[in-house]
Amino acid sequence: MKTNLKKIDMNTKKLGNSNLSITPVGFGAWAIGGSGWEFGWGEQDDKTSVAAIHRALELGINWIDTAAVYGMGHSEEIVALALRTWPGRRPYVFTKCGLRWDEQGCVHRSLTADSIRRECEDSLRRLNVEVIDLYQIHWPTEDLEEGWTAMAQLQKEGKVRWIGVSNFNVEEMRRAQAIAPLTSLQPPYSLVRREVEQETLPYCRSEGVGVIVYSPMASGLLTGAMTRARAASLPASDWRSRDLEFHEPRLSKSLALVERLREVGQRHRRPLGQIAIAWVLQNPAVTGAIVGARNAKQVEGNVGAAELRLTDEEIVTIEGKNVNEPELVTAT
């Protein structure tokens, strides 16, 4: 049954030095890659994935973020299938390179020029597009300079429109900037992962680098759907079963945070996930948030974050004690 949720009129923001104006929320296509590889989210139905993408576009989202490695190419193929059957305006398509895989689905990093060029050609074919709107290095390696030079060359050749990075720190971004302009950074950022607030986000803001954050709901931890029992029963095919955030002592801390999100969510009559995403979006350095979804219902539950504004008082309630403040040490 389809809900009566209508298209949301979202204010767009320019992404860094590009001519791309993106909605505050983008569709994250990691989970729709399915299982069978090292960082899969478990079994996934392709028809359900296509319906999720279509629902996101119906509701006003104008960009999709995927990667070659998600499902070992499968996520990009599903994005292409969804766009082939989508009657409306084509969204921006962002993808990533630098993570290769073997037949067992084990992942390794490579930023050699030959590898990046081969990955780009493969992604263009799988996505069935003539040009990639934003091409990103997924993770840095010691070949950062060689990799970034290859990215700049692909941009010059017109195979990709804009180039960005993911999971880079300030020093790594500076190294890239010395070779070619950097359009965007994709870091993890959420209420449970705030380390980018210290240096990374201020650097991006001062340098005019766009920021599209991933895991704003901490991979499902901050949705209200994750309980101790569910965390303990995650299947081996779901990478979260091996993630420290889903085990004690971190799990209890996150579940306490969920209760604070619930309090604010009840005030707005909104799902918890929307509050977590809105908290991320209130940072002035953030251009947009990548919000993953495995079905249309999840999309409908999250997209409203794009128009939600939290008050200073609500932000204090959510954050509780400022976790970034050092504990006072008393003399003994």
C-alpha positions as CSV (number, residue, x, y, z in Angstrom):
1,M,0.0,0.0,0.0
2,K,1.4,3.4,-1.0
3,T,1.3,6.2,1.5
4,N,-0.1,9.6,0.6
5,L,3.3,11.2,1.3
6,K,3.8,13.9,-1.4
7,K,7.0,15.2,-3.1
8,I,8.9,17.4,-0.6
9,D,10.1,20.8,-1.9
10,M,13.7,20.6,-0.8
11,N,16.1,23.5,-0.8
12,T,19.2,22.5,-2.7
13,K,22.8,23.4,-2.0
14,K,25.7,23.7,-4.4
15,L,28.3,20.9,-3.9
16,G,31.7,22.5,-3.4
17,N,33.2,24.0,-6.6
18,S,30.8,22.0,-8.8
19,N,27.7,23.1,-10.7
20,L,25.7,20.4,-9.0
21,S,22.9,21.6,-6.7
22,I,21.9,18.7,-4.5
23,T,19.0,18.0,-2.1
24,P,19.9,17.8,1.6
25,V,19.2,14.0,1.5
26,G,20.6,11.6,-1.1
27,F,19.8,8.0,-1.7
28,G,22.5,5.7,-0.4
29,A,22.9,2.5,-2.4
30,W,25.3,0.4,-0.2
31,A,22.7,-2.0,1.2
32,I,21.0,-2.7,-2.2
33,G,24.3,-4.3,-3.4
34,G,23.1,-7.4,-1.4
35,S,25.2,-10.1,0.1
36,G,28.1,-12.3,-1.0
37,W,30.8,-9.9,-0.2
38,E,32.8,-8.7,2.8
39,F,30.7,-5.7,3.7
40,G,27.3,-6.7,2.6
41,W,24.1,-6.0,4.6
42,G,22.5,-9.4,4.0
43,E,20.1,-10.7,1.4
44,Q,18.3,-8.1,-0.7
45,D,15.5,-8.3,-3.3
46,D,16.3,-6.3,-6.5
47,K,12.7,-5.4,-7.2
48,T,12.4,-3.9,-3.7
49,S,15.6,-1.9,-4.3
50,V,14.3,-0.5,-7.6
51,A,11.0,0.5,-5.8
52,A,13.0,2.2,-3.1
53,I,15.0,4.3,-5.6
54,H,11.9,5.2,-7.5
55,R,10.2,6.3,-4.3
56,A,13.1,8.5,-3.3
57,L,13.0,10.2,-6.7
58,E,9.2,10.7,-6.5
59,L,9.7,12.4,-3.1
60,G,12.2,14.9,-4.5
61,I,15.7,13.4,-3.8
62,N,17.9,14.3,-6.8
63,W,21.1,12.2,-6.2
64,I,22.2,8.7,-5.7
65,D,25.4,7.6,-4.1
66,T,26.8,4.1,-4.9
67,A,30.2,2.4,-5.4
68,A,31.7,-0.2,-7.6
69,V,32.4,-2.4,-4.6
70,Y,28.8,-2.5,-3.2
71,G,27.7,-6.0,-4.0
72,M,30.8,-6.3,-6.3
73,G,29.1,-4.2,-9.1
74,H,25.6,-5.2,-8.3
75,S,24.5,-1.9,-6.7
76,E,25.6,0.0,-9.8
77,E,23.6,-2.4,-12.0
78,I,20.5,-1.9,-9.8
79,V,20.9,1.9,-10.0
80,A,21.0,1.6,-13.8
81,L,17.9,-0.6,-13.8
82,A,16.0,1.8,-11.7
83,L,17.0,4.8,-13.9
84,R,16.1,2.8,-17.1
85,T,12.6,2.4,-15.7
86,W,12.3,5.9,-14.2
87,P,10.1,8.2,-16.3
88,G,11.2,11.5,-14.7
89,R,14.3,13.7,-14.7
90,R,17.5,11.7,-14.2
91,P,19.1,12.3,-10.8
92,Y,22.8,12.9,-10.3
93,V,24.7,9.6,-10.0
94,F,27.8,9.5,-7.7
95,T,30.0,6.5,-7.5
96,K,33.4,5.5,-6.1
97,C,36.6,3.7,-7.0
98,G,39.7,2.3,-5.2
99,L,38.2,-0.8,-3.6
100,R,38.7,-4.0,-5.6
101,W,37.5,-7.5,-4.7
102,D,38.4,-11.1,-5.3
103,E,36.2,-14.1,-6.1
104,Q,35.5,-14.7,-2.4
105,G,34.2,-11.1,-2.0
106,C,37.2,-10.0,0.0
107,V,38.1,-6.4,-0.5
108,H,41.4,-4.7,-1.0
109,R,42.5,-1.1,-1.8
110,S,44.1,0.0,-5.0
111,L,44.7,3.5,-6.3
112,T,47.1,2.8,-9.2
113,A,46.3,4.7,-12.3
114,D,45.6,1.6,-14.4
115,S,43.2,0.2,-11.7
116,I,41.2,3.5,-11.4
117,R,40.9,3.8,-15.2
118,R,39.6,0.2,-15.5
119,E,37.2,0.8,-12.6
120,C,35.9,3.9,-14.2
121,E,35.2,2.1,-17.5
122,D,33.5,-0.7,-15.6
123,S,31.3,1.7,-13.7
124,L,30.3,3.6,-16.8
125,R,29.2,0.3,-18.4
126,R,27.3,-1.0,-15.3
127,L,25.6,2.4,-14.6
128,N,24.8,2.7,-18.4
129,V,25.8,6.4,-18.4
130,E,28.1,8.4,-20.6
131,V,29.6,10.4,-17.8
132,I,29.7,10.0,-14.0
133,D,28.5,13.2,-12.1
134,L,30.8,12.7,-9.1
135,Y,33.6,10.2,-9.0
136,Q,35.2,9.6,-5.6
137,I,38.2,7.8,-4.2
138,H,36.7,5.4,-1.6
139,W,39.7,5.1,0.7
140,P,43.2,6.6,0.7
141,T,46.4,4.5,0.2
142,E,50.1,5.3,-0.2
143,D,49.3,5.7,-3.9
144,L,47.1,8.8,-3.2
145,E,49.0,11.1,-5.6
146,E,49.0,8.6,-8.4
147,G,45.3,7.9,-7.9
148,W,44.3,11.6,-7.7
149,T,46.3,12.4,-10.8
150,A,44.3,9.6,-12.6
151,M,41.1,11.0,-11.3
152,A,42.0,14.5,-12.7
153,Q,42.8,13.0,-16.0
154,L,39.4,11.2,-16.2
155,Q,37.8,14.6,-15.5
156,K,39.8,16.2,-18.3
157,E,38.7,13.5,-20.7
158,G,35.0,14.1,-19.8
159,K,34.4,10.6,-18.4
160,V,33.6,12.2,-15.0
161,R,32.2,15.6,-14.3
162,W,33.6,16.3,-10.8
163,I,36.0,14.4,-8.5
164,G,36.0,13.9,-4.8
165,V,37.3,11.7,-2.0
166,S,35.9,9.6,0.8
167,N,37.4,8.9,4.3
168,F,40.3,11.3,3.8
169,N,41.7,13.4,6.6
170,V,42.9,17.0,6.3
171,E,46.5,16.1,5.4
172,E,45.4,13.7,2.7
173,M,43.0,16.3,1.3
174,R,45.8,18.8,1.2
175,R,47.9,16.4,-0.8
176,A,45.1,15.9,-3.3
177,Q,44.5,19.7,-3.5
178,A,48.1,20.2,-4.5
179,I,47.5,18.2,-7.7
180,A,43.9,19.1,-8.7
181,P,40.9,20.9,-7.1
182,L,38.8,18.7,-4.8
183,T,35.0,19.0,-5.2
184,S,33.9,17.0,-2.1
185,L,34.6,14.8,0.8
186,Q,32.5,11.9,2.0
187,P,33.2,11.2,5.7
188,P,31.3,9.2,8.3
189,Y,29.4,11.6,10.5
190,S,26.7,10.9,13.1
191,L,25.9,11.4,16.7
192,V,28.1,8.4,17.5
193,R,30.9,9.4,15.2
194,R,31.8,13.0,15.6
195,E,35.6,13.0,15.1
196,V,35.3,15.1,11.9
197,E,34.0,18.1,13.8
198,Q,37.4,19.0,15.2
199,E,39.5,19.5,12.0
200,T,37.9,18.0,8.9
201,L,34.6,19.9,8.7
202,P,36.2,23.3,9.5
203,Y,38.9,22.7,6.8
204,C,36.2,21.8,4.2
205,R,34.2,24.9,5.1
206,S,37.2,27.2,4.8
207,E,38.4,25.6,1.5
208,G,34.9,25.5,-0.1
209,V,35.0,21.7,-0.3
210,G,31.5,20.1,-0.4
211,V,30.7,17.5,2.3
212,I,28.3,14.6,1.8
213,V,28.3,12.6,5.0
214,Y,27.5,8.9,5.2
215,S,25.9,6.8,8.0
216,P,24.0,9.7,9.6
217,M,21.9,7.1,11.4
218,A,25.0,5.1,12.3
219,S,24.1,2.2,10.0
220,G,20.7,1.7,11.6
221,L,21.8,2.2,15.3
222,L,19.9,5.5,15.6
223,T,16.6,4.5,13.9
224,G,14.9,3.1,17.0
225,A,14.6,-0.3,15.3
226,M,17.9,-1.6,16.7
227,T,17.5,-3.4,20.0
228,R,20.0,-5.5,22.0
229,A,18.3,-8.7,20.8
230,R,18.4,-7.6,17.2
231,A,22.0,-6.6,17.4
232,A,22.9,-10.0,18.9
233,S,21.0,-11.9,16.2
234,L,22.4,-10.0,13.1
235,P,23.4,-12.7,10.5
236,A,27.0,-13.3,9.5
237,S,26.1,-12.0,6.0
238,D,25.5,-8.6,7.6
239,W,28.8,-6.7,8.2
240,R,27.3,-5.0,11.3
241,S,27.5,-8.3,13.2
242,R,31.3,-7.7,13.3
243,D,31.2,-3.9,14.0
244,L,32.2,-2.8,17.5
245,E,29.3,-0.2,17.5
246,F,26.8,-3.1,17.7
247,H,28.5,-4.7,20.7
248,E,29.0,-3.7,24.3
249,P,30.1,-1.3,25.8
250,R,29.3,1.0,22.8
251,L,25.8,-0.5,22.1
252,S,24.4,0.6,25.5
253,K,25.7,4.1,25.0
254,S,24.0,4.3,21.6
255,L,20.7,2.9,22.9
256,A,20.7,5.6,25.6
257,L,21.2,8.2,22.9
258,V,18.2,6.6,21.0
259,E,16.0,7.4,24.0
260,R,17.0,11.1,23.8
261,L,16.2,11.1,20.1
262,R,12.9,9.5,20.8
263,E,12.0,12.4,23.2
264,V,12.6,15.0,20.4
265,G,11.0,12.8,17.8
266,Q,7.8,12.7,19.8
267,R,7.8,16.5,20.0
268,H,7.9,16.7,16.2
269,R,5.8,13.5,15.7
270,R,8.6,12.3,13.5
271,P,10.6,9.0,13.3
272,L,13.8,8.9,15.2
273,G,15.9,8.5,12.1
274,Q,14.7,11.8,10.8
275,I,15.9,13.5,14.0
276,A,19.4,11.9,13.7
277,I,19.7,13.0,10.1
278,A,18.4,16.5,10.8
279,W,21.1,16.8,13.6
280,V,23.8,16.0,11.0
281,L,22.3,18.5,8.5
282,Q,22.4,21.4,11.0
283,N,26.2,21.5,10.7
284,P,26.9,24.4,8.3
285,A,29.8,22.5,6.7
286,V,27.5,19.6,5.6
287,T,26.1,19.9,2.1
288,G,24.0,16.8,2.2
289,A,23.6,13.4,3.9
290,I,23.6,10.0,2.3
291,V,20.7,8.0,3.7
292,G,20.6,4.4,2.8
293,A,17.3,2.5,2.3
294,R,16.4,-1.0,1.4
295,N,12.7,-0.4,0.6
296,A,10.2,2.3,-0.2
297,K,8.9,2.4,3.4
298,Q,12.4,3.3,4.8
299,V,12.7,6.1,2.2
300,E,9.3,7.5,3.3
301,G,10.4,7.3,6.9
302,N,13.6,9.3,6.4
303,V,13.1,11.8,3.6
304,G,11.3,14.3,5.9
305,A,14.6,15.1,7.6
306,A,15.4,17.3,4.6
307,E,12.9,20.0,5.8
308,L,13.2,19.5,9.6
309,R,14.9,22.2,11.7
310,L,16.0,21.5,15.3
311,T,16.1,24.2,17.9
312,D,19.2,24.8,20.0
313,E,17.4,23.4,23.0
314,E,16.5,20.2,21.1
315,I,20.2,19.8,20.0
316,V,21.3,20.1,23.7
317,T,18.6,17.4,24.6
318,I,19.8,15.1,21.9
319,E,23.5,15.5,22.7
320,G,23.2,15.2,26.4
321,K,26.7,15.7,27.8
322,N,29.1,17.0,25.2
323,V,31.0,13.8,24.5
324,N,33.9,15.8,22.9
325,E,34.7,17.6,26.2
326,P,37.6,16.0,28.1
327,E,36.8,14.7,31.5
328,L,38.0,16.8,34.4
329,V,41.0,15.3,36.2
330,T,41.2,16.0,39.9
331,A,44.4,15.8,41.9
332,T,44.7,12.9,44.3
